Amino acid sequence: MTAQILLASGNAKKLAELRRVVEAAGITGLEVLGLGDVAPYPEPVEDGATFEENALIKARKAVEMTGLPSLADDSGLAVDALNGMPGVLSARWSGGKGDAANNELLLAQLGDVPDGRRGAAFVSVCALALPRGEETVVRGEWRGTILRDPRGVNGFGYDPLFIPDDEMAAGRSSAELPAEQKDALSHRGKALAQLVPALRKLADRG
């Protein structure tokens, strides 16, 4: 019998990423579902002050509404010169106007910041909640620098403005990396990798 896990996100790219992680880890017998695969339910209010709190809010709501083991991610960009902002407000930084507006606002706010002080980190916290009440929370970070102009068309969010430390020599932004390479390096990839043992156990239970 195949086990199921729900990714409590409507983001198709996050769903594809989790499926790639499961496949790359050689986990069989685990079907990864997205919100489009279950009956619609009201989105919870993400009013937590931290990534950890918001990830748990979403994972717990998904378990409550579907009865399925559920995984939720809360992620964002923490910019050193902005004292860690936009942080948990990353997706809503421009007032909900979308990725392009968020990027434009961030560039404007960092306009006078010199290249040597444009450090930042992508942060991802993944929370796995099981119907029996077990919870696992993991955190991944990806350090880099904020560019002055967007580059690349892959990824989403602030990817075009973020050049990872891993790619500084090559000069490639997060939005210029192939999906598989980004999975291995990224904040979400690092967090999901920590969940592989729990996902394997879930699959084994069937």
C-alpha positions as CSV (number, residue, x, y, z in Angstrom):
1,M,0.0,0.0,0.0
2,T,1.4,3.4,-1.0
3,A,1.7,6.0,1.7
4,Q,0.6,9.6,1.0
5,I,2.0,12.9,2.2
6,L,0.4,16.3,1.5
7,L,2.5,19.4,0.7
8,A,0.4,22.2,2.1
9,S,1.3,24.6,-0.7
10,G,-0.3,25.7,-3.9
11,N,3.1,26.4,-5.4
12,A,3.7,24.0,-8.2
13,K,7.5,24.6,-8.2
14,K,7.7,23.7,-4.5
15,L,5.6,20.5,-5.2
16,A,7.9,19.6,-8.1
17,E,11.0,20.2,-5.8
18,L,9.7,17.9,-3.1
19,R,8.9,15.2,-5.6
20,R,12.4,15.4,-7.0
21,V,13.9,15.2,-3.5
22,V,11.8,12.0,-2.8
23,E,12.9,10.5,-6.1
24,A,16.6,11.4,-5.6
25,A,16.6,9.8,-2.2
26,G,15.3,6.6,-3.7
27,I,12.2,6.6,-1.5
28,T,9.5,4.4,-3.0
29,G,5.9,3.8,-1.9
30,L,5.3,7.5,-1.0
31,E,2.9,9.6,-3.1
32,V,3.5,13.4,-2.8
33,L,0.2,15.3,-3.1
34,G,-0.4,19.0,-3.5
35,L,-3.4,21.1,-2.4
36,G,-4.9,20.6,-5.8
37,D,-5.2,16.9,-5.0
38,V,-7.4,17.3,-1.9
39,A,-10.7,19.0,-1.2
40,P,-10.2,22.8,-0.8
41,Y,-10.1,24.2,2.7
42,P,-9.6,27.7,4.1
43,E,-6.0,28.9,4.3
44,P,-4.8,29.4,7.8
45,V,-3.7,32.9,8.9
46,E,0.1,32.9,9.0
47,D,0.4,35.2,12.0
48,G,3.6,33.7,13.4
49,A,6.6,35.8,14.2
50,T,9.0,33.2,13.0
51,F,9.4,30.9,10.0
52,E,9.0,27.9,12.5
53,E,5.7,29.2,13.8
54,N,4.2,29.8,10.4
55,A,5.4,26.4,9.0
56,L,3.7,24.6,11.9
57,I,0.5,26.7,11.5
58,K,0.2,25.5,7.9
59,A,1.2,21.8,8.6
60,R,-1.2,21.5,11.5
61,K,-4.1,23.0,9.6
62,A,-3.5,20.6,6.7
63,V,-3.5,17.5,9.0
64,E,-6.7,18.8,10.7
65,M,-8.5,19.3,7.4
66,T,-7.3,16.2,5.5
67,G,-6.2,13.6,8.0
68,L,-3.0,13.1,5.9
69,P,0.6,13.4,7.0
70,S,1.4,17.0,6.0
71,L,4.5,19.0,5.2
72,A,4.6,22.8,5.1
73,D,7.4,25.2,4.3
74,D,7.7,28.8,5.3
75,S,10.6,30.5,3.7
76,G,11.9,33.9,2.9
77,L,14.9,36.2,2.4
78,A,16.7,37.7,5.4
79,V,18.8,40.7,4.3
80,D,21.7,41.7,6.6
81,A,21.4,45.5,5.9
82,L,17.7,45.4,6.6
83,N,18.2,43.7,10.0
84,G,16.9,40.3,8.7
85,M,13.9,41.7,6.8
86,P,11.8,41.0,4.8
87,G,12.0,37.7,6.7
88,V,8.5,36.2,7.3
89,L,7.0,39.1,5.3
90,S,9.0,38.2,2.1
91,A,6.0,37.1,0.0
92,R,4.1,40.2,1.1
93,W,6.9,42.8,1.1
94,S,5.3,45.0,-1.5
95,G,1.8,44.6,0.0
96,G,0.9,41.4,-2.0
97,K,1.7,42.8,-5.4
98,G,3.8,39.9,-6.5
99,D,7.4,38.8,-7.1
100,A,8.3,41.6,-9.5
101,A,7.1,44.3,-7.2
102,N,8.8,42.7,-4.2
103,N,12.1,42.6,-6.1
104,E,11.7,46.3,-7.2
105,L,11.0,47.4,-3.6
106,L,14.0,45.5,-2.3
107,L,16.3,47.0,-4.9
108,A,15.1,50.5,-4.0
109,Q,15.7,49.9,-0.3
110,L,19.2,48.7,-0.9
111,G,20.0,51.3,-3.5
112,D,22.7,53.1,-1.4
113,V,24.1,49.9,0.2
114,P,27.6,49.2,-1.1
115,D,28.4,45.8,-2.7
116,G,30.4,44.6,0.4
117,R,27.4,45.0,2.7
118,R,24.7,43.3,0.5
119,G,24.8,40.0,2.3
120,A,21.7,37.9,2.8
121,A,20.4,34.4,3.4
122,F,17.4,32.5,2.0
123,V,15.8,30.7,4.9
124,S,13.5,27.7,4.7
125,V,11.8,26.0,7.6
126,C,9.9,22.8,6.9
127,A,7.4,21.3,9.4
128,L,6.2,17.7,9.1
129,A,3.0,17.0,11.1
130,L,1.5,13.5,11.4
131,P,-2.1,12.7,12.3
132,R,-0.9,11.0,15.5
133,G,0.5,14.3,16.7
134,E,4.2,13.8,15.9
135,E,6.0,16.9,14.5
136,T,9.4,17.4,13.0
137,V,10.8,20.9,12.3
138,V,14.0,21.5,10.3
139,R,15.7,24.6,9.0
140,G,18.0,25.3,6.1
141,E,19.9,28.5,5.1
142,W,21.6,29.5,1.9
143,R,24.0,32.5,2.2
144,G,24.6,34.9,-0.7
145,T,24.6,38.5,-1.9
146,I,21.9,40.7,-3.3
147,L,22.6,41.8,-6.9
148,R,21.8,45.3,-8.3
149,D,19.8,43.9,-11.2
150,P,17.7,40.7,-11.7
151,R,19.3,37.8,-13.6
152,G,17.8,34.6,-14.9
153,V,14.3,33.2,-15.4
154,N,14.3,30.0,-13.4
155,G,13.0,29.8,-9.8
156,F,10.6,32.3,-8.3
157,G,10.5,35.0,-5.6
158,Y,13.8,36.8,-5.0
159,D,15.9,34.2,-7.0
160,P,16.8,36.6,-9.8
161,L,18.4,39.0,-7.2
162,F,20.3,36.4,-5.2
163,I,23.8,35.2,-6.1
164,P,24.7,32.3,-3.8
165,D,28.1,32.2,-2.1
166,D,28.4,28.8,-3.8
167,E,28.1,30.4,-7.2
168,M,30.1,33.6,-6.6
169,A,33.0,32.5,-8.8
170,A,30.7,31.6,-11.7
171,G,28.6,34.7,-11.2
172,R,25.2,32.9,-11.5
173,S,22.1,34.0,-9.7
174,S,19.8,31.5,-8.1
175,A,17.4,32.0,-11.1
176,E,20.2,30.9,-13.5
177,L,20.8,27.5,-11.9
178,P,19.4,24.2,-13.2
179,A,16.7,22.8,-11.0
180,E,18.7,19.8,-9.8
181,Q,21.7,22.0,-8.8
182,K,19.5,24.4,-7.0
183,D,17.9,21.4,-5.1
184,A,21.3,20.4,-3.8
185,L,22.4,23.9,-2.8
186,S,19.3,25.8,-1.8
187,H,17.8,26.5,1.6
188,R,14.7,24.4,0.9
189,G,16.9,21.6,-0.5
190,K,18.9,21.6,2.7
191,A,15.8,21.6,4.9
192,L,14.1,18.8,2.9
193,A,17.3,16.7,2.9
194,Q,17.0,16.6,6.7
195,L,13.5,15.2,6.4
196,V,14.5,12.3,4.2
197,P,14.7,9.8,7.2
198,A,11.3,10.8,8.4
199,L,9.9,10.6,4.8
200,R,11.5,7.1,4.4
201,K,9.9,6.0,7.7
202,L,6.5,7.3,6.5
203,A,6.9,5.3,3.2
204,D,7.9,2.1,5.1
205,R,4.8,2.3,7.3
206,G,2.7,2.3,4.1
